[in-house]
């Protein structure tokens, strides 16, 4: 049985599943992340908290000839049902980001876009991401620096936990992930920090 924080997240996003893709900002952010990561040919990619698979779908469109192995995990079955309809070739799993059901050294790239502030246990999620990454693998996060309160239902203190490189680095640091590069994506009043991290050892 799911613990209460995860159950609440599941119920919330199951209810949003059919309308989530109507967000132009989230679609644009997925395209930005796909443009930023530039995976190599044949890369195994895991999108954590994938939702409706927007990042995976953007990667599939951007890199149609790279034979990417696309996987996603999310706590919401409803969101994943949409993802399966939109990208049937991806491997999609209902599960907890803090307990990834994948073998060690399974992926070349792990992404997590606009979701860190939703996760109850970011430290363990980061450890799990580092565990499943192969040697030389990369993790990419996208976190809100500023957000439009009209679009997102008012100020969100959880987003403020990850609204700078320093804050994200503190959250990910114990896992061994270290910053490589970053840029800021802007969409109206939203600003999202997109950052790449590698394991230090």
N, C-alpha and C positions, 0 to 999 in steps of 0.2 A: 504494500500500500504506500502511496506517495505521502511524503511529509507535507504539512500544510502549505508552506511557501510554494512548493512545486505544484501542488494541486490548484492553488489559486492562479498561478501562471497558466497552467493548462486550460482551466475554465475560461480565463480571460481571452486567450488567443484562439481557442476553439471557436468562441463566439465571433471573433474578428476574421476568421479564415476566408470566408467568401468575399469580403470587401477589402482585405489587406492590400491586394495588388492595385487597388485604385489610387494609392498614394504615389503621386508623381515624384515626391522627394525620395521615397524608399526605392523606387525604380531607378532614379538617377544615381543614388548612392551605390546601388548594386553595380551599375555600369562603371562608376568611378573605381570601386574596389577591383573589379575585373581588369580594368585598365592598369591599375597600379601593380598588381601581383605578377603579371606576365609569366605564367608557368611554363616550364620546359616541356618538350614533347614527351608524351606518355606519363606525365606527372600524376600521382595519386593525390587527390585533393579532398580534404574533409572540411565542410562548412558546419561549424558548431552553432546551435540555435538558428538553424537554416530557415525556419518558418516555411514560407511557400516556395523556398528554393530560389529566390531572386538572384543571389550571387552566383549560384551554380548555373542558372539559366543564362546569366550575362556572360559567364565564362564559356559556356557552350556556344553562344553566338559569336563571341570574340575570337575563339580559338577552335574553329570547326575541324581543322586538319591536324590538331596536335594529339589526338587519341587520348584525351584526358580521362582518367578514372575518377568519376565524380561521386562523392558520397556526402550525405548530410545527416545530421542528428538534431532532433527537436523534441521537446516534452509534449508538444501539442499534436495529437493524431489528426485533428481537423486541418491544421496548417499543412501537415505532410500529405494529406489526401489531395490538396490543391497542387502541391509540388509534384506529386506522382502524375497527375493529369497533364501538367505542363512540361515535365521532363521525365518521361517514363524510363529512360535509360540509366538514370541515376540510382544509386543504392541509398535508400532512405530508411532511417531507423528511428523509432520512438525510444527516447532515452534521456538520461540526465547528463548534462555537460560535465558534471563533476565525477562521473563514473563511466567513462567512455568504453563501450563494449568492443574494443578493437585491440589487436595485438600491438605490442611494443614495436617501434620502427616500421610502422605501416604506411606512413604518408610523407609526401614531400612538402606539402603545404597545408596548413590549417588556417582557416579564416573564421572570424567572428565579427560580424558587422552590426552595429547599433543594438547590441544585446548585453554587453558586460554589466550594465546598470540593472539589468533584470535578473541576473543570476544570483542565487543566494550564497554561493560559495565560489567566488572568483579565484581565490588562491588554489583551491583543489582543481578547478577547471584548467588553470594555467599549468599545474603540474601534470595533469592528464594530457594536455596538448603537447607539452614537451616530451612526455613518454612515448606518444604515438608517432612523433616526428622521427624520420630517419636522420642519420648524420648529414649535416649540411642543410637540413630542412628549415623551413621558415614558418613563422606565425604572423598573421596580419590581423590587426584589430582596427575597428572604426568606432570612435566614441565621440559623443556630443561635447563640443566646446561651448557653443551657444545654441539655443533652440527657440523656435518661435512658439511662445506660450499659447497663441491662438490655434496653432495647428496641433499642438501636443497636449492640450488640456491643462495648461497652466504650468507654473514652475515645478520642476521635478528635482528634489534634493538628491535622489539616487544618481541622476545624470552628473551632478556636480562632483561626485566621487571620482570621476574619470575625465574631467574636463581640462586636463593638461598632460603633457608628456611626463612630467615628474610623478603625477598621481598614478598614471597607468604603469609607469616603471616600478613604483613601489608595490603595486598590486601584483605585478608579474615577476618581480625580481627574485623572490624565493624559489621559483621554479627553474631558475637559471636562464630565463629568456632575457636577452639584451637588445637594446635598440640598434637598428641599422640605419633606417631612414624614415622620413615622414613627410606628409604634406597635408594641407587643409583644404577640404572640399566645402564649397559654399553653395547653398541653395536658398535663395530668399534670405530670411533671418536665421536660418539654420547654418551652423558651421560644424563640420565633423572632422576630427583628427584621424587620419588614416596613417597607420604606422606599421613598419615591418620589424620583426624581432627574430633573433636566432638564439639557439642554445649555446651557452658559454662553455659548456664542457660536459 
